[in-house]
Amino acid sequence: MAKCAVCGKGAHFGIKVSHSHRRSNRMWKSNIKSVRAIVNGTPKRINVCTSCLRSGKVERA
């Protein structure tokens, strides 16, 4: 699973609990996009979460 190149956000793991309280493992995936961004003055393709994109932490190319 990809991680955000800015904040390091990735997948989270936990336990899914049904109505009858049977438990099984599950995974929450972060909303990560592959974007062209300016890194050290040159455009580069990096994986970034949408919260970093919205907050303006990434300069798009």
Biopython code that builds the backbone (N, CA, C, O; Angstrom):
import numpy as np
from Bio.PDB.StructureBuilder import StructureBuilder

atoms = [
    (1, "MET", "N", (0.846, -1.181, 0.000)),
    (1, "MET", "CA", (0.000, 0.000, 0.000)),
    (1, "MET", "C", (0.888, 1.240, 0.000)),
    (1, "MET", "O", (1.875, 1.316, 0.732)),
    (2, "ALA", "N", (0.523, 2.198, -0.824)),
    (2, "ALA", "CA", (1.323, 3.423, -0.942)),
    (2, "ALA", "C", (1.197, 4.278, 0.317)),
    (2, "ALA", "O", (0.189, 4.233, 1.022)),
    (3, "LYS", "N", (2.238, 5.051, 0.577)),
    (3, "LYS", "CA", (2.235, 6.003, 1.685)),
    (3, "LYS", "C", (2.366, 7.404, 1.120)),
    (3, "LYS", "O", (2.925, 7.605, 0.042)),
    (4, "CYS", "N", (1.843, 8.369, 1.864)),
    (4, "CYS", "CA", (1.955, 9.766, 1.459)),
    (4, "CYS", "C", (3.414, 10.203, 1.610)),
    (4, "CYS", "O", (4.042, 9.969, 2.643)),
    (5, "ALA", "N", (3.944, 10.849, 0.552)),
    (5, "ALA", "CA", (5.333, 11.298, 0.584)),
    (5, "ALA", "C", (5.510, 12.518, 1.481)),
    (5, "ALA", "O", (6.636, 12.840, 1.863)),
    (6, "VAL", "N", (4.411, 13.209, 1.828)),
    (6, "VAL", "CA", (4.501, 14.427, 2.635)),
    (6, "VAL", "C", (4.336, 14.114, 4.121)),
    (6, "VAL", "O", (5.200, 14.454, 4.929)),
    (7, "CYS", "N", (3.228, 13.467, 4.481)),
    (7, "CYS", "CA", (2.935, 13.248, 5.901)),
    (7, "CYS", "C", (3.154, 11.806, 6.360)),
    (7, "CYS", "O", (3.146, 11.542, 7.562)),
    (8, "GLY", "N", (3.352, 10.859, 5.420)),
    (8, "GLY", "CA", (3.604, 9.475, 5.802)),
    (8, "GLY", "C", (2.363, 8.671, 6.110)),
    (8, "GLY", "O", (2.456, 7.558, 6.628)),
    (9, "LYS", "N", (1.196, 9.221, 5.797)),
    (9, "LYS", "CA", (-0.049, 8.507, 6.076)),
    (9, "LYS", "C", (-0.168, 7.274, 5.178)),
    (9, "LYS", "O", (0.102, 7.349, 3.980)),
    (10, "GLY", "N", (-0.567, 6.152, 5.752)),
    (10, "GLY", "CA", (-0.711, 4.911, 5.000)),
    (10, "GLY", "C", (-1.950, 4.158, 5.467)),
    (10, "GLY", "O", (-2.907, 4.756, 5.957)),
    (11, "ALA", "N", (-1.918, 2.850, 5.310)),
    (11, "ALA", "CA", (-3.056, 2.020, 5.702)),
    (11, "ALA", "C", (-3.090, 1.847, 7.220)),
    (11, "ALA", "O", (-2.049, 1.811, 7.875)),
    (12, "HIS", "N", (-4.306, 1.742, 7.770)),
    (12, "HIS", "CA", (-4.496, 1.469, 9.186)),
    (12, "HIS", "C", (-5.203, 0.126, 9.325)),
    (12, "HIS", "O", (-6.012, -0.248, 8.476)),
    (13, "PHE", "N", (-4.895, -0.592, 10.397)),
    (13, "PHE", "CA", (-5.448, -1.911, 10.602)),
    (13, "PHE", "C", (-6.274, -1.939, 11.875)),
    (13, "PHE", "O", (-5.992, -1.219, 12.833)),
    (14, "GLY", "N", (-7.303, -2.785, 11.869)),
    (14, "GLY", "CA", (-8.167, -2.893, 13.035)),
    (14, "GLY", "C", (-8.980, -4.161, 12.951)),
    (14, "GLY", "O", (-8.619, -5.098, 12.239)),
    (15, "ILE", "N", (-10.079, -4.188, 13.682)),
    (15, "ILE", "CA", (-10.939, -5.371, 13.746)),
    (15, "ILE", "C", (-12.357, -4.984, 13.371)),
    (15, "ILE", "O", (-12.926, -4.040, 13.918)),
    (16, "LYS", "N", (-12.919, -5.732, 12.428)),
    (16, "LYS", "CA", (-14.301, -5.549, 12.016)),
    (16, "LYS", "C", (-15.172, -6.368, 12.972)),
    (16, "LYS", "O", (-14.891, -7.542, 13.212)),
    (17, "VAL", "N", (-16.223, -5.757, 13.518)),
    (17, "VAL", "CA", (-17.093, -6.438, 14.475)),
    (17, "VAL", "C", (-18.505, -6.460, 13.905)),
    (17, "VAL", "O", (-19.097, -5.408, 13.664)),
    (18, "SER", "N", (-19.043, -7.658, 13.689)),
    (18, "SER", "CA", (-20.382, -7.786, 13.111)),
    (18, "SER", "C", (-21.452, -7.561, 14.182)),
    (18, "SER", "O", (-21.147, -7.372, 15.360)),
    (19, "HIS", "N", (-22.699, -7.588, 13.747)),
    (19, "HIS", "CA", (-23.808, -7.404, 14.679)),
    (19, "HIS", "C", (-23.825, -8.501, 15.739)),
    (19, "HIS", "O", (-24.178, -8.247, 16.891)),
    (20, "SER", "N", (-23.444, -9.718, 15.354)),
    (20, "SER", "CA", (-23.398, -10.827, 16.316)),
    (20, "SER", "C", (-22.066, -10.868, 17.071)),
    (20, "SER", "O", (-21.775, -11.825, 17.789)),
    (21, "HIS", "N", (-21.280, -9.833, 16.898)),
    (21, "HIS", "CA", (-20.000, -9.622, 17.583)),
    (21, "HIS", "C", (-18.925, -10.621, 17.177)),
    (21, "HIS", "O", (-18.000, -10.876, 17.948)),
    (22, "ARG", "N", (-19.031, -11.190, 15.981)),
    (22, "ARG", "CA", (-17.922, -11.975, 15.428)),
    (22, "ARG", "C", (-16.869, -10.991, 14.943)),
    (22, "ARG", "O", (-17.196, -9.970, 14.337)),
    (23, "ARG", "N", (-15.600, -11.301, 15.211)),
    (23, "ARG", "CA", (-14.537, -10.343, 14.925)),
    (23, "ARG", "C", (-13.612, -10.888, 13.836)),
    (23, "ARG", "O", (-13.255, -12.066, 13.836)),
    (24, "SER", "N", (-13.238, -10.014, 12.917)),
    (24, "SER", "CA", (-12.267, -10.371, 11.888)),
    (24, "SER", "C", (-11.437, -9.137, 11.559)),
    (24, "SER", "O", (-11.845, -8.005, 11.821)),
    (25, "ASN", "N", (-10.277, -9.376, 10.985)),
    (25, "ASN", "CA", (-9.362, -8.276, 10.689)),
    (25, "ASN", "C", (-9.846, -7.464, 9.499)),
    (25, "ASN", "O", (-10.497, -7.997, 8.600)),
    (26, "ARG", "N", (-9.533, -6.196, 9.493)),
    (26, "ARG", "CA", (-9.866, -5.346, 8.363)),
    (26, "ARG", "C", (-8.814, -4.262, 8.203)),
    (26, "ARG", "O", (-7.923, -4.105, 9.039)),
    (27, "MET", "N", (-8.937, -3.510, 7.101)),
    (27, "MET", "CA", (-7.937, -2.513, 6.782)),
    (27, "MET", "C", (-8.630, -1.263, 6.266)),
    (27, "MET", "O", (-9.540, -1.346, 5.440)),
    (28, "TRP", "N", (-8.196, -0.095, 6.758)),
    (28, "TRP", "CA", (-8.678, 1.190, 6.249)),
    (28, "TRP", "C", (-7.590, 1.747, 5.357)),
    (28, "TRP", "O", (-6.465, 1.948, 5.814)),
    (29, "LYS", "N", (-7.899, 2.004, 4.083)),
    (29, "LYS", "CA", (-6.922, 2.538, 3.146)),
    (29, "LYS", "C", (-7.059, 4.050, 3.074)),
    (29, "LYS", "O", (-8.170, 4.577, 3.013)),
    (30, "SER", "N", (-5.923, 4.747, 3.080)),
    (30, "SER", "CA", (-5.925, 6.191, 2.942)),
    (30, "SER", "C", (-6.216, 6.553, 1.491)),
    (30, "SER", "O", (-5.952, 5.765, 0.582)),
    (31, "ASN", "N", (-6.757, 7.739, 1.280)),
    (31, "ASN", "CA", (-7.063, 8.219, -0.074)),
    (31, "ASN", "C", (-5.785, 8.833, -0.640)),
    (31, "ASN", "O", (-5.516, 10.019, -0.453)),
    (32, "ILE", "N", (-4.999, 8.004, -1.335)),
    (32, "ILE", "CA", (-3.695, 8.416, -1.838)),
    (32, "ILE", "C", (-3.724, 8.479, -3.355)),
    (32, "ILE", "O", (-4.163, 7.540, -4.019)),
    (33, "LYS", "N", (-3.253, 9.598, -3.899)),
    (33, "LYS", "CA", (-3.241, 9.827, -5.339)),
    (33, "LYS", "C", (-1.803, 9.965, -5.815)),
    (33, "LYS", "O", (-0.940, 10.457, -5.089)),
    (34, "SER", "N", (-1.559, 9.524, -7.041)),
    (34, "SER", "CA", (-0.264, 9.718, -7.681)),
    (34, "SER", "C", (-0.338, 11.006, -8.490)),
    (34, "SER", "O", (-1.108, 11.095, -9.447)),
    (35, "VAL", "N", (0.460, 12.009, -8.114)),
    (35, "VAL", "CA", (0.384, 13.326, -8.759)),
    (35, "VAL", "C", (1.783, 13.761, -9.189)),
    (35, "VAL", "O", (2.792, 13.315, -8.642)),
    (36, "ARG", "N", (1.810, 14.650, -10.189)),
    (36, "ARG", "CA", (3.060, 15.297, -10.581)),
    (36, "ARG", "C", (3.215, 16.548, -9.733)),
    (36, "ARG", "O", (2.374, 17.446, -9.778)),
    (37, "ALA", "N", (4.281, 16.604, -8.967)),
    (37, "ALA", "CA", (4.510, 17.736, -8.065)),
    (37, "ALA", "C", (5.920, 18.254, -8.265)),
    (37, "ALA", "O", (6.792, 17.555, -8.780)),
    (38, "ILE", "N", (6.123, 19.485, -7.850)),
    (38, "ILE", "CA", (7.452, 20.094, -7.920)),
    (38, "ILE", "C", (8.246, 19.660, -6.683)),
    (38, "ILE", "O", (7.891, 20.000, -5.555)),
    (39, "VAL", "N", (9.331, 18.901, -6.915)),
    (39, "VAL", "CA", (10.200, 18.445, -5.830)),
    (39, "VAL", "C", (11.612, 18.918, -6.151)),
    (39, "VAL", "O", (12.189, 18.514, -7.160)),
    (40, "ASN", "N", (12.166, 19.767, -5.303)),
    (40, "ASN", "CA", (13.498, 20.357, -5.492)),
    (40, "ASN", "C", (13.624, 21.052, -6.842)),
    (40, "ASN", "O", (14.666, 20.971, -7.493)),
    (41, "GLY", "N", (12.568, 21.732, -7.256)),
    (41, "GLY", "CA", (12.603, 22.511, -8.487)),
    (41, "GLY", "C", (12.292, 21.750, -9.758)),
    (41, "GLY", "O", (12.188, 22.366, -10.819)),
    (42, "THR", "N", (12.138, 20.418, -9.697)),
    (42, "THR", "CA", (11.834, 19.636, -10.891)),
    (42, "THR", "C", (10.530, 18.870, -10.692)),
    (42, "THR", "O", (10.235, 18.447, -9.574)),
    (43, "PRO", "N", (9.736, 18.681, -11.758)),
    (43, "PRO", "CA", (8.506, 17.904, -11.619)),
    (43, "PRO", "C", (8.809, 16.420, -11.431)),
    (43, "PRO", "O", (9.657, 15.849, -12.117)),
    (44, "LYS", "N", (8.098, 15.813, -10.489)),
    (44, "LYS", "CA", (8.314, 14.410, -10.170)),
    (44, "LYS", "C", (6.972, 13.796, -9.793)),
    (44, "LYS", "O", (6.116, 14.478, -9.231)),
    (45, "ARG", "N", (6.781, 12.516, -10.097)),
    (45, "ARG", "CA", (5.536, 11.832, -9.753)),
    (45, "ARG", "C", (5.676, 11.232, -8.350)),
    (45, "ARG", "O", (6.537, 10.385, -8.114)),
    (46, "ILE", "N", (4.824, 11.679, -7.424)),
    (46, "ILE", "CA", (4.878, 11.191, -6.045)),
    (46, "ILE", "C", (3.482, 10.796, -5.595)),
    (46, "ILE", "O", (2.485, 11.225, -6.176)),
    (47, "ASN", "N", (3.420, 9.969, -4.546)),
    (47, "ASN", "CA", (2.154, 9.570, -3.938)),
    (47, "ASN", "C", (1.833, 10.520, -2.799)),
    (47, "ASN", "O", (2.633, 10.688, -1.878)),
    (48, "VAL", "N", (0.644, 11.152, -2.861)),
    (48, "VAL", "CA", (0.255, 12.150, -1.869)),
    (48, "VAL", "C", (-1.179, 11.888, -1.450)),
    (48, "VAL", "O", (-2.019, 11.554, -2.285)),
    (49, "CYS", "N", (-1.470, 12.039, -0.146)),
    (49, "CYS", "CA", (-2.841, 11.886, 0.321)),
    (49, "CYS", "C", (-3.638, 13.147, -0.027)),
    (49, "CYS", "O", (-3.068, 14.226, -0.191)),
    (50, "THR", "N", (-4.941, 13.000, -0.135)),
    (50, "THR", "CA", (-5.779, 14.111, -0.576)),
    (50, "THR", "C", (-5.852, 15.213, 0.461)),
    (50, "THR", "O", (-6.109, 16.362, 0.103)),
    (51, "SER", "N", (-5.634, 14.908, 1.741)),
    (51, "SER", "CA", (-5.653, 15.971, 2.747)),
    (51, "SER", "C", (-4.441, 16.890, 2.579)),
    (51, "SER", "O", (-4.546, 18.091, 2.825)),
    (52, "CYS", "N", (-3.290, 16.345, 2.162)),
    (52, "CYS", "CA", (-2.120, 17.185, 1.891)),
    (52, "CYS", "C", (-2.332, 17.985, 0.612)),
    (52, "CYS", "O", (-1.879, 19.126, 0.521)),
    (53, "LEU", "N", (-3.013, 17.411, -0.378)),
    (53, "LEU", "CA", (-3.308, 18.148, -1.605)),
    (53, "LEU", "C", (-4.227, 19.328, -1.320)),
    (53, "LEU", "O", (-3.989, 20.432, -1.809)),
    (54, "ARG", "N", (-5.275, 19.104, -0.532)),
    (54, "ARG", "CA", (-6.248, 20.157, -0.238)),
    (54, "ARG", "C", (-5.645, 21.260, 0.606)),
    (54, "ARG", "O", (-5.988, 22.428, 0.427)),
    (55, "SER", "N", (-4.745, 20.911, 1.534)),
    (55, "SER", "CA", (-4.197, 21.907, 2.455)),
    (55, "SER", "C", (-3.095, 22.740, 1.802)),
    (55, "SER", "O", (-2.619, 23.702, 2.404)),
    (56, "GLY", "N", (-2.678, 22.386, 0.570)),
    (56, "GLY", "CA", (-1.676, 23.168, -0.125)),
    (56, "GLY", "C", (-0.245, 22.838, 0.261)),
    (56, "GLY", "O", (0.652, 23.649, 0.030)),
    (57, "LYS", "N", (-0.009, 21.672, 0.842)),
    (57, "LYS", "CA", (1.351, 21.273, 1.200)),
    (57, "LYS", "C", (2.143, 20.811, -0.006)),
    (57, "LYS", "O", (3.360, 20.646, 0.075)),
    (58, "VAL", "N", (1.451, 20.598, -1.144)),
    (58, "VAL", "CA", (2.097, 20.088, -2.349)),
    (58, "VAL", "C", (1.897, 21.100, -3.467)),
    (58, "VAL", "O", (0.783, 21.573, -3.695)),
    (59, "GLU", "N", (2.997, 21.435, -4.171)),
    (59, "GLU", "CA", (2.911, 22.325, -5.323)),
    (59, "GLU", "C", (2.804, 21.467, -6.570)),
    (59, "GLU", "O", (3.751, 20.770, -6.937)),
    (60, "ARG", "N", (1.639, 21.520, -7.225)),
    (60, "ARG", "CA", (1.408, 20.697, -8.417)),
    (60, "ARG", "C", (2.231, 21.197, -9.599)),
    (60, "ARG", "O", (2.508, 22.391, -9.719)),
    (61, "ALA", "N", (2.619, 20.264, -10.470)),
    (61, "ALA", "CA", (3.385, 20.634, -11.668)),
    (61, "ALA", "C", (2.453, 20.788, -12.856)),
    (61, "ALA", "O", (2.904, 21.096, -13.959)),
]
sb = StructureBuilder()
sb.init_structure("model")
sb.init_model(0)
sb.init_chain("A")
sb.init_seg("    ")
for serial, (resi, resn, name, xyz) in enumerate(atoms, 1):
    if name == "N":
        sb.init_residue(resn, " ", resi, " ")
    sb.init_atom(name, np.array(xyz, "f"), 0.0, 1.0, " ", f" {name:<3s}", serial, name[0])
structure = sb.get_structure()
